């Protein structure tokens, strides 16, 4: 195991242990995590989702760019804002190389995350963060393809929140899965991972 892969595996394992209370009894969560950690299972798929302006977007729209993909929801109180701020900082730290990166945010809560809300949310982190929204079924299929477990949890007094695995996925310039960054990874490390993806495909443009 390379130093980088060992780091990612250790960090991901720590993240899973931290959320053990939420996921320990869920077979699907365990299966998805095992597949992602194995490095052998196929990860990712194309999608047809809409941006806040109503335009249908697919991975082909971003071909030639490194895609940094994150699943979350706008009502998330802490994890999603922290991770999205980290992604935004990494893109800014890349300077001119950051122009070759497209950060994407896919909502796991299309029922509440309206196009108007998503537009405001995305720009609050980075002007080039693209927010995407699909139906419940398409969202579920896409999340499973990226080995992301999530579920709605009712809150006392009504309403709900969403428990989800918070991973940042890096895709190469052809839209193929390259690697993931676990939650809690320092922004410096995230910047390094994204920079390596940018430089790996720089000659293919």
Secondary structure, DSSP 8 states (H G I E B T S, - for coil): --HHHHHHHHHHHHHHHHTHHHHTT-HHHHHHHHHHHHS-S-------EE-TTS-EE-GGGGTTSEEEEEEE-TT-SSHHHHHHHHHHHHHHHTGGGGGGEEEEEEES-TTT--HHHHHHHHHTT-TT-EEEB--HHHHHHHHHHTT--EEEEE-TTS-EEEEE---EEEE-TTS-EEEEE-TT--HHHHHHHHHHHHHHTGGG-
